[in-house]
Every structure is written in structure tokens, then in C-alpha cells.
Amino acid sequence: MGAAKGKRVPRAVREQQMMDAAVRTFARRGYRSASMDEIAELVGVSKPLVYLYLNSKEDLFGAVVRRESAALVAAVTAAVEKGAAADRQLWSGLTGFFAHTAEHPDGWAVLHQQARSQGEPFAAEVAAMRAEIVRFVTDLIAAAAKEAGCAGELADREVAGLAHALVGAAESLADWVNVSVADGISPPGAAREAATTLMNFAWSGLGPRMHGERWTPA
């Protein structure tokens, strides 16, 4: 008798393998230079099969962006310590953000570097993901203001601005943390350390503001 045929990999599993390979390739080659040949080779399938399952490089890139965006949002929201004080919730959410981006540096590179630079519809996908995180942080800052008894002191627009500033700082710090990890100079617990650093920077300024203090130019 001939050798038994290997089990056929279910389509859903194979598609995830293709996207895993695509994340790695897009992050390291860039969208323009990435080839479907390399993605197929990494998975161990033919290039026609990649096209059959995921249509085109553009469709594959879009699927990758959506998957990585959803994973990042899920990681942040899942990390938040429900029922804790507002500052603790924000810190734990930031820790989840830094942990996820450090554990998935290729996915973060696709979102933060590649997708944003390729125009529509990819930039819009990332913008939607970022807006969801900003809304989440906005709610946490608003809750902190309410806890401090100064909900009326912080206008909605100011709270939204603070949330945008905090998310932008987190994105920049994530790039720095990931470079440190890649260079082997990041200590254990780098995600917690990065979250604490950002909280020391941001919350120290937010604290007085929560009590009605405001900096003004001399």
C-alpha cells in the first residue's frame, strides 16, 4: 500500500497561517516590496492557493490590518482591571497595550508604520481602531474626573484632547520599547515599566487638573 495521505488542513486554519506569514512579510518587507511568493513559501503552499483563499495582496493586507486591529483593541480592554480606581484601570489598560505590542512587534509595525502610509482604505482601518482606543481612554479620564469630584471642571473637549495626547504618547513609547526589546536591552516587565513611566508623566499632570488647577502662560 502507498503512504497514507496527510490530513488536509481546514481552510480557516490555513487562512490564519497565511495571515501570520503575511504579517511577518509586510512588517519586514513593507507593503510594496512584499510578495505573495514569499508568503506562500513561508506557509508551505502554492501561490495560487493564497490567491484562491485571500484573492489579492491588497485584500490580504486589508484582512491582516483588520485582524491585528481587533487583537490590539481586545488586548487593551481585556487588561483593564474592572472595578478598580480610574487611575489603576488606565494603568492596567496601558500595560495591556505595551505587552501586546511587544509580544506582536510585526503586527504593531503593520498597523503603526505600513497601514498608515499606504493610503485608503488601510489608513481608515487603523484610524477606526485608534478612535476606538481613544474613546476608551476618554471614558477612563472622564471617570477619573468624576471620582475626583470635578466632572464639571473638565470640558468634554479637554477630556478628549487629553485622551488623544495619551494615546499618541503610548504609540510613540511602544515603538521605543519594541526597539529596546529587539536590541536585547529591555528588562523583564518592560510593559509594566512603560505603563508606569507614562502614568508618572501623564497622571502627575492630570492630578492637579482633576482638582481644578490649570497651567497658563506667564
Backbone bond lengths (Angstrom), bond angles and torsions (degrees), N, CA, C in turn:
res aa  C-N    CA-C-N  psi(-1)  N-CA   C-N-CA  omega(-1)  CA-C   N-CA-C  phi
1 M - - - 1.471 - - 1.521 110.28 -
2 G 1.349 115.47 148.90 1.451 119.48 178.95 1.511 110.48 -75.37
3 A 1.301 114.97 167.81 1.463 119.94 178.88 1.525 109.88 -64.38
4 A 1.327 115.82 141.89 1.466 119.86 -179.78 1.516 109.45 -67.86
5 K 1.321 115.19 140.91 1.457 120.07 178.66 1.521 110.04 -71.31
6 G 1.322 115.36 144.60 1.448 119.04 178.15 1.517 110.84 -70.34
7 K 1.312 115.34 157.87 1.455 119.56 179.59 1.520 110.28 -64.54
8 R 1.309 115.14 140.99 1.458 120.08 177.07 1.522 108.75 -76.82
9 V 1.328 116.30 133.12 1.462 120.79 179.72 1.528 108.59 -76.77
10 P 1.341 118.38 127.84 1.461 120.29 178.80 1.527 111.32 -57.01
11 R 1.310 116.47 147.51 1.461 120.74 -176.10 1.526 111.97 -57.52
12 A 1.335 117.88 -43.87 1.461 120.78 -177.99 1.532 111.07 -60.21
13 V 1.332 116.46 -39.75 1.466 120.80 178.78 1.522 109.86 -67.93
14 R 1.321 116.75 -43.80 1.463 121.09 -179.16 1.526 110.93 -63.44
15 E 1.316 117.29 -38.48 1.466 120.22 178.81 1.522 111.10 -63.42
16 Q 1.343 116.04 -40.08 1.464 118.93 177.75 1.523 110.92 -65.81
17 Q 1.319 117.30 -37.70 1.464 120.61 176.15 1.525 110.57 -62.40
18 M 1.322 115.95 -41.04 1.466 120.30 178.53 1.523 110.79 -63.84
19 M 1.321 116.17 -41.59 1.465 118.72 -179.81 1.526 111.10 -69.83
20 D 1.347 117.18 -36.40 1.470 119.51 175.46 1.529 110.35 -58.93
21 A 1.331 115.58 -45.49 1.468 120.05 178.70 1.515 110.94 -65.73
22 A 1.333 116.73 -36.83 1.457 120.84 179.83 1.525 111.11 -66.29
23 V 1.331 117.28 -41.02 1.468 120.89 178.24 1.529 109.70 -57.19
24 R 1.310 115.22 -48.15 1.468 120.04 -179.64 1.529 111.15 -61.81
25 T 1.322 116.60 -43.83 1.463 120.63 -176.47 1.518 111.77 -70.48
26 F 1.331 117.29 -45.75 1.467 120.30 179.83 1.524 111.13 -63.16
27 A 1.338 116.63 -39.73 1.464 120.12 -178.69 1.519 111.56 -65.81
28 R 1.326 117.22 -37.46 1.463 120.50 -173.07 1.523 113.87 -95.27
29 R 1.342 117.05 -24.58 1.463 120.39 -179.65 1.518 112.72 -103.82
30 G 1.346 115.93 -24.80 1.455 120.17 -170.60 1.516 109.27 89.37
31 Y 1.323 115.68 155.23 1.462 119.43 -175.48 1.518 111.58 -60.62
32 R 1.315 117.37 -46.38 1.455 120.40 -175.36 1.528 112.57 -65.64
33 S 1.321 116.73 -39.26 1.470 120.33 -175.25 1.522 113.24 -86.09
34 A 1.327 117.27 -16.90 1.467 119.81 -179.39 1.522 109.95 -65.70
35 S 1.319 115.92 140.76 1.466 119.94 -179.81 1.518 110.75 -120.14
36 M 1.316 114.48 146.68 1.470 119.96 176.81 1.530 110.22 -66.49
37 D 1.334 116.76 -27.28 1.467 120.03 176.98 1.527 110.78 -61.02
38 E 1.341 116.15 -45.57 1.460 119.86 -178.38 1.526 110.79 -66.87
39 I 1.333 116.53 -39.48 1.462 120.18 178.79 1.522 110.35 -62.83
40 A 1.335 116.25 -45.08 1.468 120.56 178.92 1.521 110.86 -62.10
41 E 1.331 116.49 -39.99 1.475 120.33 -179.22 1.521 111.16 -65.55
42 L 1.329 116.84 -40.00 1.460 120.07 179.38 1.532 111.52 -63.00
43 V 1.328 116.37 -35.74 1.464 120.61 -179.45 1.519 111.20 -80.67
44 G 1.341 115.40 -27.34 1.455 119.46 -176.59 1.514 112.77 86.36
45 V 1.342 115.52 33.36 1.463 120.58 178.10 1.527 108.17 -129.01
46 S 1.332 115.54 174.96 1.464 119.85 178.20 1.525 110.47 -81.74
47 K 1.320 116.59 152.95 1.463 120.44 177.57 1.529 111.77 -61.09
48 P 1.348 119.66 -39.79 1.466 118.89 177.19 1.527 113.45 -57.71
49 L 1.355 117.05 -32.01 1.459 119.17 179.64 1.530 110.50 -68.45
50 V 1.334 116.49 -37.86 1.464 120.10 177.04 1.523 109.67 -61.46
51 Y 1.319 116.47 -44.40 1.465 120.17 178.46 1.527 110.89 -65.06
52 L 1.328 116.93 -37.87 1.459 120.69 -179.21 1.522 110.69 -63.49
53 Y 1.334 116.89 -42.09 1.458 120.93 -176.63 1.528 112.25 -79.75
54 L 1.332 117.20 -39.04 1.468 119.87 -169.90 1.529 113.85 -124.70
55 N 1.308 117.46 13.03 1.467 125.31 168.29 1.521 116.00 71.13
56 S 1.319 118.84 -63.20 1.468 120.67 -174.89 1.520 109.41 -155.08
57 K 1.316 115.86 169.23 1.462 119.16 178.16 1.527 110.31 -63.48
58 E 1.315 116.69 -38.14 1.465 120.36 178.79 1.529 111.22 -63.38
59 D 1.340 116.61 -44.75 1.462 119.96 178.51 1.525 111.34 -65.90
60 L 1.315 116.63 -38.22 1.462 121.06 178.05 1.518 110.84 -63.94
61 F 1.314 116.80 -43.52 1.467 120.85 179.67 1.533 109.83 -63.92
62 G 1.323 116.60 -42.23 1.455 119.95 177.73 1.516 112.20 -61.33
63 A 1.328 116.96 -41.68 1.464 121.00 178.28 1.524 111.04 -63.76
64 V 1.324 116.02 -39.06 1.471 120.92 178.25 1.523 110.52 -64.60
65 V 1.318 116.93 -45.12 1.466 120.81 -179.51 1.521 110.59 -61.24
66 R 1.328 116.78 -43.93 1.467 119.87 179.75 1.524 111.36 -65.36
67 R 1.327 117.22 -41.21 1.465 120.10 -179.59 1.522 111.38 -65.49
68 E 1.327 117.05 -46.26 1.458 120.49 -178.15 1.524 111.37 -68.33
69 S 1.327 117.27 -35.09 1.470 120.97 176.92 1.515 110.65 -62.97
70 A 1.336 116.14 -47.97 1.464 120.53 -179.54 1.521 111.07 -62.43
71 A 1.323 117.31 -38.62 1.463 121.01 -179.30 1.522 111.01 -66.13
72 L 1.331 117.42 -38.96 1.466 120.84 -179.35 1.524 110.64 -68.12
73 V 1.325 117.12 -46.27 1.468 120.25 178.80 1.524 110.18 -60.75
74 A 1.321 116.84 -42.70 1.459 120.72 -180.00 1.527 111.36 -63.08
75 A 1.338 117.12 -39.23 1.461 120.90 -179.80 1.523 111.38 -65.19
76 V 1.324 116.06 -41.26 1.472 120.08 -179.33 1.522 110.81 -66.47
77 T 1.322 116.98 -49.53 1.465 119.95 -177.00 1.528 111.73 -67.04
78 A 1.329 117.00 -35.61 1.461 119.95 -179.91 1.524 111.98 -69.86
79 A 1.327 117.10 -27.59 1.462 120.65 -176.68 1.522 112.98 -77.40
80 V 1.318 117.24 -21.69 1.467 120.63 -176.26 1.522 110.55 -65.10
81 E 1.321 115.71 132.54 1.460 121.90 179.52 1.525 109.05 -81.76
82 K 1.307 115.55 97.71 1.459 120.62 -177.83 1.531 110.53 -61.84
83 G 1.325 115.75 138.15 1.453 120.85 177.97 1.519 114.29 85.44
84 A 1.346 117.53 -8.86 1.460 120.61 178.61 1.523 109.74 -79.37
85 A 1.322 115.82 170.93 1.467 120.21 175.36 1.527 109.19 -60.29
86 A 1.334 116.41 155.32 1.465 120.98 -174.21 1.525 112.12 -58.06
87 D 1.337 117.31 -40.92 1.458 118.58 -179.23 1.525 111.15 -67.19
88 R 1.330 117.21 -36.64 1.464 121.05 177.78 1.537 110.42 -66.85
89 Q 1.323 117.22 -38.65 1.457 120.54 177.31 1.530 110.64 -63.43
90 L 1.319 116.15 -43.30 1.464 119.75 179.89 1.523 110.48 -64.78
91 W 1.328 117.19 -43.50 1.468 121.14 179.26 1.525 111.01 -61.93
92 S 1.326 117.01 -44.24 1.463 119.30 -178.69 1.525 111.25 -67.54
93 G 1.341 117.08 -35.22 1.463 119.96 175.73 1.520 111.69 -65.18
94 L 1.328 116.56 -41.55 1.469 120.50 176.75 1.524 110.79 -64.34
95 T 1.334 116.60 -39.45 1.463 119.81 177.25 1.523 110.58 -60.50
96 G 1.337 116.85 -42.66 1.457 120.78 176.56 1.513 112.23 -61.80
97 F 1.326 116.57 -39.32 1.462 121.40 178.59 1.529 110.91 -62.71
98 F 1.332 116.14 -50.85 1.470 119.51 -178.18 1.525 111.77 -67.11
99 A 1.319 117.28 -35.95 1.464 119.90 178.42 1.526 110.38 -64.75
100 H 1.326 116.43 -44.21 1.463 119.76 -178.08 1.526 111.46 -66.19
101 T 1.318 117.60 -44.73 1.470 119.29 -178.52 1.524 111.58 -67.62
102 A 1.352 116.62 -31.55 1.466 119.30 177.16 1.521 111.69 -72.78
103 E 1.335 116.51 -35.49 1.473 120.69 179.83 1.526 111.92 -77.50
104 H 1.336 116.91 -21.62 1.467 121.39 -178.81 1.525 109.56 -129.55
105 P 1.344 116.81 63.03 1.471 119.67 -176.03 1.523 113.31 -62.72
106 D 1.338 117.33 -33.16 1.462 119.13 179.05 1.532 110.63 -68.88
107 G 1.326 116.22 -40.69 1.456 119.52 177.00 1.513 111.56 -62.93
108 W 1.333 116.58 -40.86 1.467 120.54 178.33 1.529 110.68 -65.48
109 A 1.327 117.07 -39.38 1.467 120.46 178.50 1.526 110.93 -63.30
110 V 1.334 116.66 -39.84 1.469 120.29 177.82 1.521 109.96 -61.92
111 L 1.329 117.44 -44.39 1.459 120.80 -177.38 1.525 112.44 -72.46
112 H 1.323 116.11 -48.00 1.460 119.93 -169.83 1.521 113.67 -85.98
113 Q 1.331 117.35 -23.70 1.464 119.62 -177.29 1.525 112.49 -114.22
114 Q 1.328 116.86 -53.04 1.462 119.51 -172.60 1.532 112.87 -74.89
115 A 1.328 117.03 -54.34 1.475 119.87 -173.78 1.521 111.79 -61.28
116 R 1.308 117.07 -39.99 1.463 120.09 -177.86 1.519 112.55 -65.87
117 S 1.319 116.63 -27.09 1.465 119.99 -175.34 1.524 113.67 -93.84
118 Q 1.330 117.49 -1.01 1.462 119.96 -175.66 1.521 113.42 -101.00
119 G 1.321 117.76 4.29 1.456 120.00 178.77 1.514 112.14 74.43
120 E 1.329 114.46 -164.76 1.464 119.35 -176.77 1.528 110.92 -77.13
121 P 1.319 117.88 150.69 1.471 128.18 1.79 1.523 113.95 -89.44
122 F 1.341 116.39 1.62 1.465 119.65 -173.47 1.526 112.47 -67.61
123 A 1.326 116.09 -42.56 1.465 119.35 180.00 1.521 110.57 -61.45
124 A 1.327 116.45 -35.36 1.467 120.19 179.70 1.525 110.83 -67.28
125 E 1.326 116.92 -36.58 1.467 120.67 178.16 1.526 110.71 -61.63
126 V 1.327 115.89 -44.81 1.466 120.45 -179.74 1.528 110.49 -69.20
127 A 1.331 116.59 -38.49 1.463 120.30 178.37 1.530 110.88 -61.51
128 A 1.326 116.42 -38.82 1.465 120.33 178.66 1.520 110.78 -65.70
129 M 1.341 116.72 -41.44 1.463 120.68 177.49 1.524 110.24 -62.66
130 R 1.331 116.74 -44.46 1.457 120.83 -178.84 1.526 110.80 -64.72
131 A 1.332 116.44 -39.92 1.461 120.64 179.63 1.526 110.72 -62.46
132 E 1.335 116.57 -36.34 1.463 120.09 178.65 1.522 110.79 -65.54
133 I 1.331 116.93 -41.52 1.464 120.40 178.32 1.525 110.48 -67.65
134 V 1.340 116.70 -40.45 1.471 120.21 178.93 1.534 110.29 -61.59
135 R 1.333 117.16 -42.49 1.473 119.96 178.08 1.522 110.71 -61.04
136 F 1.313 116.01 -39.49 1.459 121.40 179.63 1.528 110.32 -63.55
137 V 1.326 116.80 -46.34 1.467 121.32 179.38 1.525 110.49 -67.24
138 T 1.322 116.91 -37.64 1.467 121.10 177.19 1.528 110.45 -57.35
139 D 1.321 115.96 -44.76 1.467 120.15 179.46 1.528 111.37 -62.69
140 L 1.337 116.66 -37.82 1.467 119.76 179.80 1.525 111.29 -68.14
141 I 1.332 117.06 -41.04 1.470 119.83 178.78 1.522 110.16 -67.04
142 A 1.333 116.59 -40.53 1.461 119.94 177.55 1.526 110.72 -62.06
143 A 1.342 116.00 -39.12 1.465 119.85 177.96 1.520 110.74 -65.55
144 A 1.329 116.82 -37.63 1.465 120.57 178.26 1.524 110.49 -64.57
145 A 1.334 116.59 -40.59 1.463 120.48 178.35 1.526 110.62 -63.39
146 K 1.325 115.51 -38.60 1.464 119.79 178.88 1.515 110.74 -66.74
147 E 1.344 116.14 -41.15 1.465 120.18 177.72 1.518 111.18 -60.37
148 A 1.349 115.50 -37.64 1.462 120.27 -178.17 1.519 112.17 -80.04
149 G 1.321 116.84 -3.89 1.459 120.46 178.47 1.508 114.48 76.86
150 C 1.326 117.08 22.89 1.472 119.41 -179.15 1.520 111.43 -127.95
151 A 1.313 116.33 34.94 1.461 119.81 -178.85 1.517 111.57 -56.14
152 G 1.341 116.79 -34.69 1.459 119.22 -179.74 1.507 113.56 -77.05
153 E 1.341 117.25 -18.35 1.458 121.12 -177.02 1.525 112.11 -75.55
154 L 1.318 116.97 -31.01 1.461 121.84 -178.77 1.525 109.36 -101.35
155 A 1.325 116.30 112.68 1.456 120.44 178.04 1.520 110.04 -67.95
156 D 1.335 115.98 154.41 1.463 120.40 -179.17 1.523 111.24 -55.70
157 R 1.320 116.97 -40.52 1.463 120.53 -178.64 1.527 111.26 -64.92
158 E 1.336 116.42 -38.35 1.459 119.63 179.28 1.522 110.73 -67.83
159 V 1.319 117.56 -40.12 1.467 121.47 177.43 1.517 110.19 -61.76
160 A 1.345 116.30 -44.11 1.466 120.39 178.71 1.517 110.88 -62.80
161 G 1.336 117.01 -39.65 1.469 120.56 178.55 1.515 111.87 -64.12
162 L 1.324 115.84 -41.30 1.466 119.92 177.41 1.525 110.96 -62.86
163 A 1.321 116.70 -39.81 1.466 120.54 179.11 1.523 110.73 -64.36
164 H 1.328 117.76 -44.29 1.465 121.02 177.55 1.524 110.80 -60.27
165 A 1.338 116.58 -42.71 1.467 120.44 -179.51 1.523 110.76 -64.00
166 L 1.322 116.96 -41.16 1.466 120.76 -178.43 1.527 111.28 -67.98
167 V 1.337 116.78 -41.75 1.466 119.96 178.51 1.524 110.41 -65.43
168 G 1.331 117.16 -41.45 1.461 120.08 177.57 1.519 112.31 -61.34
169 A 1.333 115.94 -40.95 1.465 119.68 177.94 1.526 110.66 -65.23
170 A 1.323 116.58 -39.10 1.470 120.42 179.21 1.523 110.73 -64.03
171 E 1.319 117.40 -40.92 1.466 121.01 179.08 1.526 110.72 -62.14
172 S 1.316 116.50 -44.64 1.466 120.25 179.66 1.527 110.97 -65.47
173 L 1.323 116.43 -42.59 1.457 120.17 -179.65 1.526 111.24 -66.67
174 A 1.336 117.44 -33.22 1.467 120.71 178.38 1.522 110.21 -62.37
175 D 1.330 117.65 -40.64 1.461 120.41 177.28 1.526 110.46 -60.59
176 W 1.316 116.06 -43.55 1.474 120.53 -179.13 1.528 110.79 -65.34
177 V 1.337 116.93 -43.52 1.467 121.08 179.18 1.522 110.41 -61.94
178 N 1.332 117.12 -42.85 1.465 120.34 -177.72 1.513 112.02 -66.52
179 V 1.327 117.66 -36.30 1.462 120.68 175.83 1.526 109.67 -64.96
180 S 1.328 116.67 -40.68 1.470 120.41 178.84 1.519 111.17 -64.02
181 V 1.347 116.14 -40.74 1.460 120.47 178.36 1.520 110.06 -63.21
182 A 1.343 116.51 -45.03 1.464 120.99 -179.40 1.518 111.63 -62.69
183 D 1.337 116.51 -33.81 1.466 120.74 -179.38 1.528 112.41 -83.75
184 G 1.329 115.94 -3.52 1.457 119.82 178.20 1.509 114.38 75.15
185 I 1.343 118.25 20.23 1.465 120.59 -178.30 1.525 112.14 -111.90
186 S 1.337 116.19 4.09 1.459 119.15 179.25 1.524 109.19 -87.11
187 P 1.337 117.61 130.36 1.466 120.21 -177.63 1.521 111.53 -75.18
188 P 1.342 117.15 163.86 1.462 119.79 173.13 1.530 109.26 -57.93
189 G 1.312 116.52 146.66 1.459 119.59 -178.59 1.507 113.05 75.51
190 A 1.345 117.01 26.24 1.459 120.66 -176.84 1.522 112.03 -61.57
191 A 1.328 117.71 -34.57 1.471 120.23 -179.36 1.525 110.69 -64.99
192 R 1.322 116.92 -45.41 1.473 120.68 178.77 1.520 110.16 -64.76
193 E 1.324 116.03 -39.98 1.463 119.86 179.95 1.528 111.07 -64.34
194 A 1.348 116.42 -42.99 1.461 120.04 179.28 1.521 110.75 -64.22
195 A 1.339 116.69 -42.08 1.466 120.06 178.83 1.519 110.99 -63.53
196 T 1.326 116.53 -40.58 1.463 120.46 179.63 1.525 110.85 -67.36
197 T 1.335 116.75 -40.20 1.465 120.60 177.29 1.518 110.88 -58.97
198 L 1.333 116.14 -45.98 1.461 119.69 -178.61 1.528 110.92 -67.90
199 M 1.330 117.08 -37.74 1.460 119.33 177.62 1.521 111.25 -65.81
200 N 1.334 117.28 -38.93 1.459 119.87 177.72 1.525 111.32 -63.59
201 F 1.322 115.83 -33.94 1.456 120.24 178.97 1.523 111.20 -76.21
202 A 1.340 115.49 -48.35 1.464 120.01 -173.17 1.527 112.49 -82.94
203 W 1.339 117.07 -46.20 1.458 119.32 -173.62 1.520 111.83 -70.41
204 S 1.335 116.66 -29.07 1.464 119.03 176.87 1.517 110.65 -62.68
205 G 1.327 115.45 -33.08 1.460 119.12 176.33 1.512 112.19 -81.32
206 L 1.333 116.38 -35.24 1.458 119.89 -179.86 1.527 112.15 -69.91
207 G 1.349 115.79 -32.83 1.459 119.19 -176.71 1.518 113.40 -54.43
208 P 1.353 118.46 -57.24 1.460 119.06 177.83 1.529 112.92 -60.38
209 R 1.348 115.05 -35.38 1.462 118.22 -179.85 1.526 110.71 -64.52
210 M 1.326 115.77 -33.71 1.459 119.52 178.68 1.529 111.30 -64.28
211 H 1.331 116.09 -21.53 1.464 120.35 -178.88 1.526 111.50 -105.97
212 G 1.321 114.75 22.28 1.459 119.29 172.01 1.508 115.69 88.56
213 E 1.341 118.34 -1.74 1.465 119.81 179.62 1.533 109.60 -79.53
214 R 1.317 116.24 142.43 1.460 120.19 -178.81 1.521 109.42 -139.99
215 W 1.329 115.37 133.25 1.471 120.29 174.34 1.517 109.33 -80.75
216 T 1.329 116.36 137.40 1.467 120.76 175.06 1.517 108.96 -134.78
217 P 1.344 118.23 151.36 1.470 120.33 178.54 1.524 110.31 -60.22
218 A 1.326 116.67 144.01 1.455 120.59 179.51 1.518 109.29 -63.95
